[in-house]
């Protein structure tokens, strides 16, 4: 399928997509703060500058966009143009994610990955269920976990 906008417009649109302070991140941060959790953002001391760091719990929360991290859900679809470019970019994101997760684990940090599909789209979870899962994980779990949208 051909792109519906010209290259200049597409470039401007793509450059406007930020990696920080996304809507899903802000939603999770506001909820955690309302529940009494205090955290650090984008810690430069940790590889990959994780989205949310809870030092008291040695916990890291990553909020991943399904497209940019090639999540196996309805929100991810391989682009039909510039296939080689997008495959290299997205697969390098996945590889970097795995390397960072290993470094966190090796350093004694537990990690929670919250996928975009858990917060929006046809598979989104009730927000209360998401925060119940997050709080339980922060306080009680020692394992690395994922929160993703429900599969139909």
N, C-alpha and C positions, 0 to 999 in steps of 0.2 A: 504494500500500500504506500502510495506517495505521501510525503508530508504535506499538510494542508497550509503551512505557512512558509515563507521564503527563508533562506539560510540566515540572513541577518536577524530576522525576528526570532527564529528558533534559538540562535546563539544568545540573544538578549534574554529570552525566557529561561534558558538553561543556566545562565550565569546568575540569575536571580534566585536560584534555589540554594538556600543556605544550609550549612552543616550544623549550625548551632541555633539554639533557641527556637526549635521547630514547635509546631502546635502540640504534637504528642509529648515532647519533652516538657513543655510548660504545664500541660495537664498533669503529668506525673509529679513534677516538682511542687505545684500548688497543693496537690493532694497530700503528698508526704509532709509538707510544711504544716498543713492543717491538722495532720495527725500527730504532730509534735516531733517529727524527725528533723534533724539538722544535718546538713550535708555540704559538700564542696562540689563545685562545677568544674569540669574540664581540667582535672589535675595535671599539671605539667610534669609532676614527679612520676607519673605512671605512663607506660607505653600506650599510645593511641589516644591520649587525653579523654578518658572515659566521661560519659555524660554526667553521671551522678556518683559521688564517692561518699560513703558513710563510714568515716574512720573509726568511730566508736564500735562498729560491728564488723570491721574489716570486710566491708561489702561494697561491691561495685554494681551499678545498674546501668545497662546499655539500652538505649531506645533505638532500635534499628528500623529503617525504612525498608519495606519489603522489596522494592525495586532495586535500590542501591546495594543490597546485600543478598540478592537472588534467593529470597525466601520461597519455598515451595507452597505458594498459596495463590488465590485468585488475583491478588494485587500485583503479582510479578508476571511479566511477559517479556520475552526477549524482543528487543527492538528489531524492526524489519529492515531498517536502513543502517549503513555503516556497521554491519554485523561484526566484523573483526575488531573494530575499535571498542564497541560496547562489550563484547565478550572478554577482551583483555582487561578492560576497566573493571567490570563487575567481578570477574574471577580473581583479579588482584585484590579487590576489596574483601572477598571471602577468605582468601589466603591470609591477608593481614589480620582479619578477625580471629582466625584460628591461632595465629602466632601470639596475638595479644592475650587471648583467653588462656593459653598455656603459660605465658609469663605471669599473668595474674595469679593463676593457681600455684605455680612454682614459688611465688612470693607470699603465699598464705592468704590470698584474698579469695573470697567467694564471689561468684558473678551471677547476675540475673539479666537475661536478655528479654526485653519486652518488644515484641514485634508489632509493627504498625497495624496489622490485620486484627490484633486483639482490641484495638481502639477505634477502628473505623472499617467501613465496608460491610458486606453482607455476613461476615463471620465474626463481627465484633462481639465482645463479651460485655455483660453488664458491668458498669464502672465499679460498682460495689464489689463484685467478684474479683475484678482486677486488683483493687486495693486490699481486699482480704488476703489474696494470694501474695501480694508484695509484703504486707506486714508479717504474715506467717513466715515467709522466707527470711526476712530480715532478722526476726527475733529467734526463730527456732531451727531453721535449716542450716546445715553445714555444706550441703552439696550445691553445685552449680545448677541453675534451672533456666527454663524458658517459659514465657507466657505468650501464647499465640492464639489466634482466632480459632473458634470451634470449627471442626470439619464436619461438613454435612454429608 
